[in-house]
Amino acid sequence: MARITAGIGCSHIPVLGFAHDHKRTQEPIFAPAFAGFDWTREWEKAEKPDVVILVYNDHASAFDMKIIPTFAIGCGERYAPADEGFGPRPVPEVIGHPVLAWHIAQSLVLDEFDMTIINEMTVDHGLTVPMTMMFGDVDAWPVKVIPLAVNVVTYPPPSGNRCWALGEAIARAVESFPEDLNVQVWGTGGMSHQLQGPRAGLINREWDTAFLDRLSGDSDALRHIPHIEYLRETGSEGIEMVMWLIMRGALGQATRELHRHYHVPASNTALGHIVLEPVEQAA
């Protein structure tokens, strides 16, 4: 039986991809951001996950205003890095796991989630930057990836409660897959940031820290945060944090924090990172 063994939350700040690709990770402006992932890179080498279900949002690379799926799952065999205006990032091609992806897609649809199924697409920094932060400079990614794209760019984004419930449904799908696989679920995006308007540059360390605190333990209070609170407290782009709730929902009732990293500022946003493991509950 496949099993979800861990969850990771991670910002997908594009400038970190730039710093990595241009060999600037040790410069004073970037070094503190990258240092917080040293622990995770070593941990991943020991964990050796087979598949990562990577929850992210597309930034007008695979989707645009013509097509805006709320939830889209990649069922293809491979995904090339997207050209986001300066050419594709010089990182490895992402290799999918179509058998597990199709199983999850079928399970989610039968579980009453109306998924958009994608067989061909490119993947942008929302997906490739977290891969870089977790695995560093490699010739090939050491895991297969199932991309799960969420609309948090255009109104209306899904609620935190719906995202948490999707995570729970993903857990049911993975647990019903007969092959023995070590699966991780990553939620990316965030943390607090606003990219435009009078509040551009907004960072709310106190709110971010409270959000990270509540990801561990057995409370599901995070699923009930309304959109207006994300907007008010974390800026217009802080809504990306609902994608972390898909990861958290997939881990079950209770979790334990293994590692945390928080750094500001990284570009004009807060950088957040957390590693969680599910905790078995006594019967």
Backbone as CSV, one residue per row, in Angstrom:
resi,resn,N_x,N_y,N_z,CA_x,CA_y,CA_z,C_x,C_y,C_z
1,MET,0.841,-1.198,0.000,0.000,0.000,0.000,0.876,1.249,0.000
2,ALA,0.542,2.216,-0.840,1.245,3.497,-0.812,0.906,4.225,0.483
3,ARG,1.814,5.050,0.941,1.607,5.749,2.213,2.194,7.145,2.130
4,ILE,1.496,8.084,2.762,2.004,9.448,2.880,2.818,9.526,4.163
5,THR,4.092,9.786,4.029,5.007,9.746,5.173,5.375,11.112,5.715
6,ALA,5.159,12.163,4.928,5.565,13.498,5.382,4.892,14.560,4.542
7,GLY,4.851,15.755,5.094,4.363,16.922,4.376,5.357,18.049,4.500
8,ILE,5.480,18.826,3.447,6.403,19.965,3.442,5.653,21.205,2.982
9,GLY,5.850,22.302,3.699,5.385,23.604,3.267,6.580,24.436,2.850
10,CYS,6.445,25.170,1.753,7.606,25.915,1.248,7.164,27.066,0.358
11,SER,7.714,28.238,0.601,7.521,29.351,-0.322,8.177,29.021,-1.662
12,HIS,7.644,29.603,-2.737,8.236,29.331,-4.056,8.722,30.631,-4.721
13,ILE,9.459,31.401,-3.969,9.905,32.737,-4.390,10.815,32.642,-5.615
14,PRO,10.460,33.297,-6.730,11.232,33.112,-7.962,12.674,33.565,-7.870
15,VAL,12.983,34.583,-7.062,14.359,35.063,-6.991,15.300,34.010,-6.403
16,LEU,14.754,33.066,-5.630,15.607,31.996,-5.107,16.041,31.065,-6.236
17,GLY,15.165,30.845,-7.200,15.571,30.095,-8.376,16.647,30.827,-9.157
18,PHE,16.488,32.145,-9.273,17.503,32.961,-9.950,18.846,32.852,-9.233
19,ALA,18.837,32.964,-7.906,20.083,32.902,-7.144,20.758,31.550,-7.320
20,HIS,19.977,30.481,-7.289,20.550,29.149,-7.485,21.140,29.008,-8.882
21,ASP,20.382,29.401,-9.882,20.801,29.194,-11.265,22.035,30.008,-11.620
22,HIS,22.254,31.118,-10.919,23.394,31.988,-11.209,24.501,31.865,-10.166
23,LYS,24.469,30.774,-9.379,25.535,30.465,-8.417,25.751,31.590,-7.408
24,ARG,24.643,32.141,-6.908,24.751,33.264,-5.975,24.178,32.935,-4.592
25,THR,24.006,31.664,-4.305,23.338,31.269,-3.067,24.118,31.632,-1.811
26,GLN,25.425,31.819,-1.920,26.236,32.133,-0.750,26.474,33.623,-0.566
27,GLU,25.909,34.439,-1.434,26.015,35.883,-1.235,25.205,36.287,-0.005
28,PRO,25.642,37.312,0.728,24.974,37.690,1.982,23.472,37.901,1.858
29,ILE,23.020,38.401,0.721,21.588,38.679,0.575,20.768,37.397,0.439
30,PHE,21.397,36.312,-0.057,20.668,35.064,-0.290,20.999,33.958,0.704
31,ALA,22.196,33.990,1.271,22.661,32.861,2.095,21.712,32.498,3.237
32,PRO,21.160,33.465,3.990,20.262,33.076,5.091,19.011,32.343,4.615
33,ALA,18.514,32.701,3.435,17.325,32.033,2.912,17.618,30.571,2.596
34,PHE,18.767,30.315,1.975,19.117,28.954,1.585,19.568,28.106,2.770
35,ALA,20.160,28.724,3.776,20.701,27.961,4.902,19.629,27.158,5.623
36,GLY,18.416,27.677,5.660,17.341,26.990,6.363,16.874,25.714,5.694
37,PHE,17.389,25.433,4.490,17.024,24.211,3.790,18.113,23.150,3.862
38,ASP,19.238,23.467,4.500,20.316,22.481,4.625,19.820,21.221,5.332
39,TRP,19.062,21.419,6.436,18.545,20.282,7.191,17.646,19.419,6.312
40,THR,16.772,20.070,5.556,15.798,19.335,4.753,16.467,18.540,3.644
41,ARG,17.487,19.118,3.012,18.170,18.388,1.945,18.800,17.110,2.475
42,GLU,19.408,17.165,3.653,19.994,15.955,4.238,18.901,14.967,4.648
43,TRP,17.823,15.483,5.181,16.702,14.636,5.590,16.094,13.918,4.393
44,GLU,15.945,14.625,3.277,15.373,14.008,2.079,16.275,12.889,1.546
45,LYS,17.575,13.048,1.664,18.488,11.984,1.224,18.254,10.708,2.022
46,ALA,17.925,10.863,3.303,17.658,9.700,4.150,16.263,9.141,3.915
47,GLU,15.290,10.021,3.691,13.907,9.587,3.525,13.661,8.871,2.194
48,LYS,14.315,9.341,1.148,14.201,8.750,-0.188,12.737,8.563,-0.639
49,PRO,11.959,9.629,-0.706,10.577,9.480,-1.193,10.557,9.017,-2.642
50,ASP,9.542,8.236,-2.969,9.376,7.789,-4.351,8.637,8.819,-5.190
51,VAL,7.618,9.440,-4.586,6.756,10.367,-5.316,6.447,11.571,-4.422
52,VAL,6.422,12.733,-5.022,5.960,13.950,-4.359,4.700,14.439,-5.075
53,ILE,3.619,14.603,-4.328,2.440,15.301,-4.839,2.670,16.772,-4.516
54,LEU,2.950,17.561,-5.533,3.418,18.933,-5.317,2.309,19.921,-5.657
55,VAL,1.791,20.546,-4.625,0.691,21.504,-4.761,1.282,22.894,-4.978
56,TYR,0.900,23.544,-6.047,1.480,24.843,-6.396,0.458,25.622,-7.210
57,ASN,0.789,26.861,-7.526,-0.060,27.614,-8.457,0.750,28.030,-9.665
58,ASP,0.127,27.917,-10.796,0.725,28.338,-12.058,0.665,29.858,-12.163
59,HIS,1.701,30.449,-12.770,1.787,31.910,-12.902,1.678,32.304,-14.368
60,ALA,0.541,31.914,-14.996,0.257,32.237,-16.402,1.271,31.598,-17.346
61,SER,1.748,30.413,-16.972,2.646,29.653,-17.841,1.870,28.546,-18.566
62,ALA,1.261,27.655,-17.815,0.448,26.592,-18.410,-0.989,27.047,-18.634
63,PHE,-1.468,27.939,-17.772,-2.842,28.433,-17.862,-2.827,29.954,-17.991
64,ASP,-3.861,30.487,-18.623,-4.033,31.928,-18.665,-5.514,32.229,-18.472
65,MET,-5.930,33.444,-18.812,-7.318,33.827,-18.565,-8.316,33.055,-19.433
66,LYS,-7.828,32.310,-20.430,-8.732,31.505,-21.246,-9.242,30.294,-20.474
67,ILE,-8.382,29.713,-19.654,-8.725,28.511,-18.894,-8.211,28.687,-17.471
68,ILE,-9.117,28.616,-16.491,-8.731,28.816,-15.099,-9.304,27.669,-14.262
69,PRO,-8.609,26.526,-14.213,-9.105,25.429,-13.383,-8.874,25.722,-11.904
70,THR,-9.851,25.392,-11.078,-9.656,25.563,-9.643,-8.649,24.548,-9.120
71,PHE,-8.803,23.285,-9.504,-7.860,22.228,-9.144,-7.523,21.444,-10.408
72,ALA,-6.247,21.301,-10.723,-5.815,20.544,-11.904,-4.705,19.586,-11.503
73,ILE,-4.814,18.336,-11.929,-3.810,17.329,-11.593,-3.086,16.890,-12.859
74,GLY,-1.762,16.871,-12.787,-0.943,16.447,-13.911,-0.824,14.932,-13.951
75,CYS,-1.275,14.332,-15.046,-1.225,12.875,-15.202,-0.245,12.454,-16.288
76,GLY,0.605,13.366,-16.715,1.553,13.079,-17.781,2.805,12.368,-17.306
77,GLU,3.640,12.022,-18.277,4.880,11.317,-17.983,6.025,12.257,-17.645
78,ARG,5.990,13.490,-18.159,7.098,14.429,-17.919,6.615,15.854,-18.138
79,TYR,7.331,16.790,-17.504,6.960,18.204,-17.564,8.236,19.039,-17.695
80,ALA,8.325,19.789,-18.768,9.502,20.633,-18.992,9.368,21.935,-18.213
81,PRO,10.495,22.525,-17.783,10.438,23.844,-17.147,9.893,24.888,-18.119
82,ALA,9.058,25.764,-17.608,8.417,26.778,-18.442,9.366,27.932,-18.743
83,ASP,9.144,28.568,-19.868,9.809,29.830,-20.184,8.950,30.956,-19.618
84,GLU,9.442,31.598,-18.564,8.683,32.653,-17.899,9.121,34.050,-18.333
85,GLY,9.760,34.118,-19.487,10.162,35.410,-20.028,11.649,35.555,-20.228
86,PHE,12.434,34.702,-19.552,13.889,34.770,-19.675,14.472,33.421,-20.073
87,GLY,13.640,32.581,-20.672,14.048,31.229,-21.012,13.754,30.274,-19.873
88,PRO,13.623,28.986,-20.157,13.367,28.010,-19.096,14.521,27.954,-18.098
89,ARG,14.210,27.679,-16.855,15.264,27.496,-15.856,16.136,26.300,-16.241
90,PRO,17.443,26.384,-15.993,18.346,25.268,-16.325,18.312,24.198,-15.240
91,VAL,17.145,23.605,-15.061,16.959,22.550,-14.062,16.437,21.313,-14.773
92,PRO,16.523,20.143,-14.129,16.088,18.918,-14.806,14.603,18.928,-15.149
93,GLU,14.267,18.152,-16.163,12.869,17.917,-16.497,12.210,17.178,-15.333
94,VAL,10.967,17.508,-15.075,10.220,16.857,-14.008,9.573,15.589,-14.565
95,ILE,9.813,14.474,-13.887,9.267,13.191,-14.322,8.039,12.869,-13.492
96,GLY,6.938,12.560,-14.161,5.695,12.274,-13.475,5.557,10.812,-13.086
97,HIS,4.441,10.512,-12.443,4.070,9.127,-12.118,2.628,8.950,-12.590
98,PRO,2.440,8.728,-13.906,1.081,8.733,-14.453,0.168,7.655,-13.878
99,VAL,0.702,6.506,-13.476,-0.168,5.443,-12.944,-0.790,5.890,-11.623
100,LEU,0.034,6.391,-10.714,-0.503,6.897,-9.449,-1.361,8.132,-9.680
101,ALA,-0.942,9.014,-10.577,-1.707,10.244,-10.839,-3.106,9.936,-11.347
102,TRP,-3.218,8.989,-12.285,-4.544,8.623,-12.794,-5.384,7.970,-11.707
103,HIS,-4.757,7.178,-10.859,-5.479,6.570,-9.742,-6.029,7.651,-8.811
104,ILE,-5.191,8.640,-8.505,-5.637,9.728,-7.627,-6.746,10.528,-8.307
105,ALA,-6.573,10.816,-9.599,-7.591,11.587,-10.324,-8.937,10.872,-10.287
106,GLN,-8.924,9.573,-10.564,-10.183,8.819,-10.533,-10.792,8.823,-9.140
107,SER,-9.946,8.596,-8.129,-10.444,8.566,-6.760,-11.037,9.903,-6.355
108,LEU,-10.391,11.001,-6.734,-10.885,12.326,-6.364,-12.206,12.643,-7.050
109,VAL,-12.333,12.290,-8.312,-13.583,12.553,-9.018,-14.719,11.733,-8.403
110,LEU,-14.445,10.471,-8.089,-15.472,9.643,-7.445,-15.754,10.107,-6.020
111,ASP,-14.792,10.840,-5.446,-14.970,11.428,-4.112,-15.595,12.819,-4.212
112,GLU,-16.093,13.155,-5.411,-16.856,14.378,-5.683,-16.011,15.642,-5.734
113,PHE,-14.726,15.500,-6.116,-13.900,16.651,-6.461,-13.792,16.700,-7.977
114,ASP,-14.202,17.811,-8.565,-14.203,17.955,-10.023,-12.830,18.427,-10.475
115,MET,-11.947,17.465,-10.736,-10.580,17.783,-11.102,-10.449,18.038,-12.604
116,THR,-9.596,18.979,-12.957,-9.166,19.124,-14.343,-7.944,18.232,-14.527
117,ILE,-7.948,17.386,-15.548,-6.856,16.451,-15.790,-5.982,17.002,-16.908
118,ILE,-4.697,17.134,-16.624,-3.734,17.702,-17.566,-2.721,16.632,-17.949
119,ASN,-2.573,16.387,-19.246,-1.600,15.403,-19.712,-0.331,16.045,-20.264
120,GLU,-0.426,17.302,-20.679,0.744,18.013,-21.190,0.737,19.433,-20.647
121,MET,1.833,19.842,-20.050,1.988,21.233,-19.614,3.434,21.468,-19.224
122,THR,3.815,22.723,-19.195,5.093,23.102,-18.616,4.860,23.526,-17.167
123,VAL,5.913,23.498,-16.385,5.802,23.859,-14.969,6.749,25.019,-14.675
124,ASP,6.226,26.021,-13.965,7.015,27.229,-13.726,7.656,27.215,-12.348
125,HIS,8.076,28.409,-11.884,8.828,28.487,-10.632,8.017,28.028,-9.426
126,GLY,6.671,28.062,-9.552,5.856,27.590,-8.447,6.169,26.159,-8.068
127,LEU,6.588,25.363,-9.053,6.952,23.971,-8.814,8.461,23.763,-8.767
128,THR,9.199,24.408,-9.669,10.629,24.100,-9.771,11.464,24.721,-8.650
129,VAL,11.057,25.877,-8.116,11.829,26.461,-7.016,11.779,25.582,-5.770
130,PRO,10.606,25.088,-5.330,10.626,24.163,-4.199,11.491,22.921,-4.451
131,MET,11.488,22.402,-5.677,12.352,21.261,-5.986,13.821,21.624,-5.791
132,THR,14.194,22.802,-6.236,15.569,23.261,-6.055,15.909,23.428,-4.581
133,MET,15.005,24.019,-3.817,15.289,24.253,-2.399,15.458,22.942,-1.639
134,MET,14.708,21.915,-2.028,14.747,20.648,-1.306,15.856,19.717,-1.772
135,PHE,16.252,19.816,-3.052,17.219,18.853,-3.587,18.505,19.478,-4.099
136,GLY,18.551,20.795,-4.216,19.783,21.454,-4.614,20.112,21.275,-6.082
137,ASP,21.395,21.265,-6.378,21.898,21.213,-7.750,22.104,19.752,-8.145
138,VAL,21.197,19.207,-8.942,21.254,17.796,-9.324,21.105,17.658,-10.835
139,ASP,21.604,16.539,-11.361,21.464,16.278,-12.794,20.070,15.775,-13.134
140,ALA,19.431,15.098,-12.159,18.068,14.616,-12.336,17.381,14.664,-10.985
141,TRP,16.116,15.030,-10.956,15.388,15.056,-9.690,15.297,13.631,-9.131
142,PRO,15.518,13.459,-7.833,15.537,12.109,-7.263,14.154,11.534,-6.963
143,VAL,13.087,12.240,-7.333,11.727,11.763,-7.083,10.880,11.987,-8.337
144,LYS,9.811,11.215,-8.424,8.785,11.497,-9.422,7.783,12.469,-8.806
145,VAL,7.149,13.253,-9.659,6.306,14.350,-9.177,4.936,14.291,-9.833
146,ILE,3.907,14.449,-9.015,2.548,14.640,-9.516,2.173,16.095,-9.245
147,PRO,2.138,16.939,-10.275,1.774,18.346,-10.067,0.285,18.483,-9.783
148,LEU,-0.036,19.308,-8.798,-1.432,19.623,-8.500,-1.549,21.139,-8.424
149,ALA,-2.091,21.711,-9.485,-2.165,23.167,-9.605,-3.483,23.685,-9.032
150,VAL,-3.392,24.780,-8.282,-4.546,25.378,-7.615,-4.664,26.829,-8.062
151,ASN,-5.859,27.271,-8.370,-6.063,28.675,-8.728,-6.099,29.548,-7.484
152,VAL,-5.027,30.287,-7.247,-5.023,31.310,-6.209,-4.615,32.654,-6.807
153,VAL,-4.733,32.758,-8.126,-4.324,33.963,-8.840,-5.523,34.825,-9.203
154,THR,-6.619,34.183,-9.607,-7.789,34.892,-10.085,-8.984,34.566,-9.203
155,TYR,-9.765,35.566,-8.863,-10.970,35.363,-8.061,-11.963,34.498,-8.833
156,PRO,-12.610,33.527,-8.181,-12.538,33.185,-6.756,-11.607,31.999,-6.497
157,PRO,-10.705,32.103,-5.538,-9.887,30.951,-5.154,-10.682,30.013,-4.251
158,PRO,-10.276,28.763,-4.141,-10.995,27.837,-3.260,-10.794,28.197,-1.797
159,SER,-11.745,27.826,-0.966,-11.643,28.110,0.464,-10.598,27.218,1.125
160,GLY,-10.119,27.655,2.272,-9.208,26.827,3.051,-9.834,25.509,3.433
161,ASN,-11.114,25.525,3.746,-11.807,24.300,4.121,-11.848,23.313,2.958
162,ARG,-12.114,23.823,1.741,-12.148,22.953,0.574,-10.760,22.375,0.284
163,CYS,-9.728,23.173,0.481,-8.362,22.696,0.262,-7.998,21.608,1.271
164,TRP,-8.346,21.831,2.531,-8.073,20.821,3.561,-8.802,19.514,3.208
165,ALA,-10.061,19.629,2.805,-10.837,18.449,2.442,-10.235,17.739,1.231
166,LEU,-9.687,18.497,0.290,-9.010,17.879,-0.849,-7.804,17.083,-0.372
167,GLY,-7.064,17.628,0.592,-5.944,16.883,1.154,-6.392,15.573,1.776
168,GLU,-7.509,15.604,2.482,-8.043,14.379,3.079,-8.411,13.360,1.999
169,ALA,-8.989,13.846,0.899,-9.360,12.960,-0.204,-8.126,12.391,-0.898
170,ILE,-7.073,13.202,-1.010,-5.814,12.711,-1.583,-5.245,11.593,-0.720
171,ALA,-5.318,11.753,0.599,-4.833,10.703,1.497,-5.591,9.399,1.273
172,ARG,-6.896,9.489,1.113,-7.682,8.278,0.854,-7.280,7.636,-0.470
173,ALA,-7.020,8.468,-1.463,-6.620,7.945,-2.771,-5.268,7.237,-2.692
174,VAL,-4.313,7.854,-2.036,-2.980,7.259,-1.926,-3.041,5.944,-1.159
175,GLU,-3.794,5.923,-0.076,-3.880,4.724,0.755,-4.542,3.553,0.024
176,SER,-5.307,3.841,-1.019,-5.969,2.777,-1.769,-5.147,2.307,-2.965
177,PHE,-3.953,2.860,-3.143,-3.087,2.459,-4.254,-2.260,1.261,-3.813
178,PRO,-2.272,0.156,-4.554,-1.690,-1.090,-4.052,-0.164,-1.140,-4.028
179,GLU,0.507,-0.329,-4.832,1.968,-0.403,-4.882,2.582,0.215,-3.633
180,ASP,3.678,-0.371,-3.157,4.377,0.130,-1.981,5.192,1.361,-2.373
181,LEU,4.690,2.546,-2.039,5.356,3.797,-2.398,5.452,4.713,-1.188
182,ASN,6.588,5.373,-1.063,6.795,6.416,-0.061,6.418,7.746,-0.711
183,VAL,5.309,8.321,-0.268,4.760,9.524,-0.896,4.840,10.698,0.076
184,GLN,5.288,11.838,-0.419,5.225,13.086,0.331,4.264,14.038,-0.366
185,VAL,3.643,14.919,0.415,2.786,15.970,-0.132,3.405,17.308,0.244
186,TRP,3.622,18.151,-0.754,4.186,19.484,-0.520,3.129,20.538,-0.828
187,GLY,2.995,21.509,0.065,2.179,22.684,-0.190,3.097,23.877,-0.366
188,THR,2.946,24.606,-1.442,3.883,25.695,-1.728,3.169,27.032,-1.828
189,GLY,3.971,28.103,-1.962,3.437,29.461,-2.040,3.555,30.191,-0.718
190,GLY,3.139,31.473,-0.719,3.193,32.240,0.515,4.632,32.497,0.951
191,MET,4.925,33.065,2.099,3.883,33.373,3.066,3.350,34.784,2.806
192,SER,3.273,35.629,3.851,2.671,36.937,3.652,3.439,37.747,2.608
193,HIS,2.712,38.292,1.659,3.313,39.212,0.691,2.232,39.851,-0.168
194,GLN,2.530,41.054,-0.599,1.675,41.761,-1.552,2.583,42.404,-2.578
195,LEU,2.252,42.222,-3.850,3.142,42.634,-4.923,2.759,43.948,-5.581
196,GLN,1.612,44.520,-5.200,1.161,45.732,-5.891,0.326,46.596,-4.949
197,GLY,0.070,47.824,-5.398,-0.809,48.715,-4.650,-0.142,49.369,-3.461
198,PRO,-0.907,50.121,-2.676,-0.352,50.868,-1.540,0.304,49.979,-0.482
199,ARG,-0.100,48.713,-0.385,0.477,47.833,0.626,1.566,46.924,0.059
200,ALA,2.076,47.220,-1.111,3.142,46.407,-1.703,4.310,46.300,-0.727
201,GLY,4.806,45.081,-0.569,5.901,44.838,0.363,5.448,44.429,1.749
202,LEU,4.123,44.293,1.958,3.610,43.914,3.265,4.148,42.551,3.703
203,ILE,4.639,42.464,4.939,5.052,41.205,5.559,4.519,41.207,6.990
204,ASN,3.879,40.120,7.392,3.292,40.024,8.721,3.905,38.814,9.434
205,ARG,5.049,39.037,10.076,5.774,37.944,10.731,4.923,37.277,11.815
206,GLU,4.197,38.067,12.598,3.419,37.507,13.697,2.349,36.545,13.176
207,TRP,1.644,36.956,12.128,0.594,36.092,11.570,1.205,34.842,10.947
208,ASP,2.282,35.014,10.198,2.952,33.870,9.581,3.388,32.851,10.631
209,THR,3.971,33.343,11.712,4.455,32.449,12.766,3.306,31.678,13.400
210,ALA,2.188,32.364,13.636,1.021,31.685,14.200,0.494,30.622,13.247
211,PHE,0.529,30.903,11.952,0.096,29.925,10.950,0.999,28.690,11.000
212,LEU,2.301,28.891,11.044,3.241,27.777,11.124,3.016,26.970,12.403
213,ASP,2.770,27.672,13.513,2.530,26.988,14.785,1.346,26.038,14.687
214,ARG,0.289,26.484,13.995,-0.958,25.727,13.982,-0.974,24.597,12.949
215,LEU,0.099,24.467,12.173,0.182,23.354,11.243,0.479,22.036,11.949
216,SER,1.081,22.094,13.125,1.356,20.884,13.886,0.344,20.739,15.017
217,GLY,0.223,19.512,15.520,-0.790,19.231,16.525,-2.020,18.617,15.898
218,ASP,-3.150,18.658,16.635,-4.366,18.002,16.152,-5.517,18.961,15.892
219,SER,-5.239,20.251,15.831,-6.293,21.224,15.550,-6.489,21.380,14.046
220,ASP,-7.747,21.582,13.638,-8.016,21.888,12.230,-8.508,23.322,12.065
221,ALA,-8.130,24.192,12.998,-8.620,25.579,12.974,-8.206,26.317,11.701
222,LEU,-7.046,25.965,11.126,-6.575,26.686,9.944,-7.533,26.573,8.767
223,ARG,-8.270,25.474,8.688,-9.159,25.281,7.547,-10.313,26.269,7.542
224,HIS,-10.564,26.908,8.658,-11.719,27.805,8.790,-11.345,29.289,8.660
225,ILE,-10.089,29.598,8.381,-9.704,31.003,8.180,-10.383,31.536,6.914
226,PRO,-11.128,32.627,6.999,-11.807,33.151,5.795,-10.835,33.897,4.885
227,HIS,-11.201,33.996,3.633,-10.348,34.686,2.669,-10.047,36.114,3.099
228,ILE,-11.003,36.785,3.697,-10.794,38.188,4.055,-9.677,38.338,5.075
229,GLU,-9.479,37.318,5.932,-8.381,37.406,6.895,-7.029,37.275,6.200
230,TYR,-6.923,36.357,5.241,-5.672,36.277,4.470,-5.385,37.618,3.791
231,LEU,-6.407,38.198,3.186,-6.219,39.455,2.473,-5.793,40.565,3.417
232,ARG,-6.480,40.674,4.548,-6.201,41.749,5.495,-4.840,41.587,6.165
233,GLU,-4.522,40.373,6.593,-3.338,40.151,7.417,-2.081,39.798,6.627
234,THR,-2.243,39.196,5.440,-1.057,38.690,4.738,-0.882,39.258,3.341
235,GLY,-1.741,40.186,2.944,-1.611,40.774,1.622,-2.340,39.988,0.551
236,SER,-2.414,40.566,-0.614,-3.223,39.967,-1.684,-2.682,38.617,-2.144
237,GLU,-1.377,38.403,-2.040,-0.807,37.123,-2.457,-0.686,36.119,-1.307
238,GLY,-1.012,36.520,-0.101,-0.964,35.596,1.025,-1.966,34.468,0.916
239,ILE,-2.973,34.632,0.049,-3.969,33.575,-0.146,-3.322,32.290,-0.631
240,GLU,-2.099,32.366,-1.153,-1.397,31.158,-1.576,-1.268,30.137,-0.442
241,MET,-1.367,30.584,0.790,-1.198,29.656,1.912,-2.310,28.622,2.007
242,VAL,-3.440,28.827,1.326,-4.466,27.771,1.346,-3.915,26.494,0.717
243,MET,-2.888,26.618,-0.129,-2.303,25.422,-0.732,-1.549,24.587,0.292
244,TRP,-1.034,25.221,1.341,-0.404,24.470,2.420,-1.443,23.603,3.129
245,LEU,-2.703,24.024,3.101,-3.744,23.286,3.812,-4.090,21.976,3.103
246,ILE,-3.851,21.885,1.790,-4.006,20.604,1.107,-2.981,19.622,1.657
247,MET,-1.744,20.090,1.804,-0.703,19.259,2.408,-1.088,18.843,3.817
248,ARG,-1.536,19.812,4.625,-1.857,19.496,6.028,-3.041,18.534,6.122
249,GLY,-4.055,18.729,5.286,-5.202,17.835,5.312,-4.839,16.406,4.946
250,ALA,-3.817,16.247,4.096,-3.402,14.915,3.667,-2.656,14.146,4.751
251,LEU,-2.236,14.821,5.823,-1.425,14.176,6.853,-2.250,13.575,7.976
252,GLY,-3.561,13.745,7.951,-4.391,13.131,8.971,-4.672,14.039,10.141
253,GLN,-5.173,13.433,11.208,-5.663,14.220,12.332,-4.571,15.010,13.035
254,ALA,-3.408,14.409,13.241,-2.372,15.060,14.049,-1.028,14.983,13.351
255,THR,-0.199,16.010,13.573,1.130,16.078,12.970,2.160,16.511,13.996
256,ARG,3.402,16.209,13.668,4.546,16.631,14.484,5.501,17.426,13.607
257,GLU,5.975,18.560,14.109,6.929,19.380,13.364,8.334,18.806,13.514
258,LEU,9.007,18.627,12.374,10.384,18.149,12.373,11.389,19.272,12.151
259,HIS,10.992,20.268,11.378,11.930,21.347,11.036,11.138,22.565,10.594
260,ARG,11.690,23.739,10.896,11.057,24.993,10.484,12.123,26.015,10.119
261,HIS,11.794,26.817,9.108,12.675,27.908,8.696,11.800,29.087,8.288
262,TYR,12.115,30.270,8.815,11.376,31.479,8.456,12.393,32.606,8.321
263,HIS,12.323,33.312,7.197,13.291,34.371,6.946,12.620,35.520,6.217
264,VAL,12.900,36.738,6.680,12.439,37.942,5.981,13.579,38.959,5.944
265,PRO,13.592,39.765,4.882,12.802,39.537,3.672,13.580,38.684,2.671
266,ALA,12.864,37.954,1.848,13.434,37.273,0.692,12.737,37.889,-0.512
267,SER,13.468,38.708,-1.263,12.833,39.548,-2.266,11.880,40.480,-1.512
268,ASN,10.614,40.525,-1.876,9.658,41.375,-1.158,8.600,40.524,-0.477
269,THR,9.002,39.360,0.009,8.061,38.449,0.640,8.698,37.762,1.831
270,ALA,7.863,37.141,2.641,8.349,36.313,3.734,8.586,34.899,3.222
271,LEU,9.702,34.316,3.614,10.037,32.950,3.237,9.678,32.020,4.384
272,GLY,8.800,31.072,4.123,8.417,30.093,5.130,8.685,28.683,4.658
273,HIS,9.057,27.815,5.601,9.343,26.412,5.276,9.103,25.573,6.521
274,ILE,8.420,24.447,6.362,8.170,23.562,7.489,8.137,22.119,6.995
275,VAL,8.597,21.209,7.836,8.545,19.775,7.550,7.723,19.120,8.656
276,LEU,6.706,18.356,8.257,5.794,17.718,9.194,5.724,16.227,8.940
277,GLU,5.430,15.466,9.976,5.135,14.055,9.808,3.809,13.747,10.469
278,PRO,3.047,12.790,9.928,1.785,12.424,10.558,2.022,11.660,11.853
279,VAL,1.119,11.850,12.801,1.191,11.175,14.090,0.018,10.216,14.180
280,GLU,0.310,8.952,14.413,-0.754,7.973,14.550,-1.527,8.236,15.849
281,GLN,-2.845,8.195,15.753,-3.690,8.418,16.921,-4.071,7.100,17.569
282,ALA,-4.047,7.078,18.894,-4.446,5.874,19.610,-5.924,5.601,19.395
283,ALA,-6.253,4.341,19.250,-7.643,3.968,19.016,-8.483,4.199,20.267
